[in-house]
Structure formats: C-alpha cells, structure tokens
Amino acid sequence: VLEQAPNACSAILAALEGEINPVWILVLRGQPDALHTWWERYARAYAPQRLLLAIPTDAAVPPGPLAAWQAGEALVTAYLCTNLECRPPIITLDALERELAP
C-alpha cells in the first residue's frame, strides 16, 4: 500500500501516534484564583497531544458544549475528554491526578 501511495505514510503514522498517545482535552471551569492553581499544574509541561482550557466562571462562553460545562458548587470543576469520550466532572486535584495517571 505504501508503495502505491507513499503520501499515506504520514496519515498512518498520525493514526498510530493517536493510538499510542491519545489526545486529551481538559476544560477547567471555576473561580479565578483556584483555577490558576489547577492550570499551573497542567500547563507547564510540553504536551502537544493535550488541549487545556481554563475558563473562569464569569467568562462569557458561546452556546454549545463549553457553556454546558459549569463549575457547579466546587471551586474548580474539570472536564476530561479522551478518544471522543468525556468523563464525569472531576472536582478535586487528587481525583484528576488519578484520572490522568498512565
């Protein structure tokens, strides 16, 4: 197959990379001070397979999934999605660490 379509090699490698190191999206919603603490924990390391959004509770968010993900009663609520599947809301750093552990 690669001899017939060598340009497919990059697509195959990208798919393999996605299986080995899945992309994950982490949306943090919460109070600005607490939100900064959580953001600092996950934004420092280089991780091209990660998308991190930190959205304060008072931010204007357009309609859609982000608007539905609210902080609730917790200071910060994390929404973690991997492989097109979102997990239940996470409200403690310890629980988020457990979810992200390999």
N, C-alpha and C positions, 0 to 999 in steps of 0.2 A: 504494500500500500504506500509506503513512504517513497519508494522509487517512482511510483506513478504520480504522486502528489507531495513533493518534498515540503511544500509550504504547510502541509498538515502537521508537520513535526512540532511546530510551536503550539498548535492547538492541543495536541496530545500531551505535551509537556505541561501546559497550563492546567489541563484537566487533572493530570497526575498530582501537580502541586496542590490543587484544591482538595484532593483526597488526603494527601499527606498532612498538609497544614490548612485545615478548613478556615475560611473567612468567618470572622465573627463580628457582630455588631453589638456594641454596648451603648445603650442610651441611659444616661443618668438624669433623673429629674429630682429637683429638691431645692432646699434653702441654700442661698449662695455660699455661705461660709462652709457648711458641711459638704456641699457639692464640690468645692475646691479641694477639700481633703481627699475625696474619692477620686477626683480627676487626676490629682497629683500621683496617686498610687498607680494608675494605669497609663498615663500619657507619656511618661518619661522614656520608657524603653522603645527602641525602634521595632516596629512590628507592622510590616506592610500588609499583612492579612487581617488587620484589625481596623475597624472604624469606631471611633469613640465620640459620642455626642454628649455634652454636658449642658443641660437646658434648665435654667432657673425656673422656679415655679411661677414667677411673674412675667416670664417672657411671652411675647406674642408668637403663637405657633399656628401655622396654617392648618386648615382642616385635613384630616387623614389620620393615619396610624400614630404619628407623633403627638397629635392633640389628644388622642385617647389614652396615652400613657402618662398618667399623672403621678405625682409624688405621694399622694394619699396622706395618711397621718404620720408617716415616717419622715425624718429629716431629709433622707435621700432614698429614692427607690430606683433600683437598677433593673433594666430590661435587657436580657441577653438573648441574642438570636444567633444560631449557627446552622448551617446547612438548610436554610429556609424554614427553620423551626424556632419558635420563640418559647422560652421557658417561662414559668410563672414569675411574677415580680419578686425581687430579692431586696430585703430591707436592712441587711447588716453586711459589713465588710467581710466578716468571717464566712458568712454563707456564700458571698460572691467568690471569695478565695477558693472555697471548696468546689464551686461550680467550674472555675477556670483551671483547676488542678488537672494535670495530664493523667 
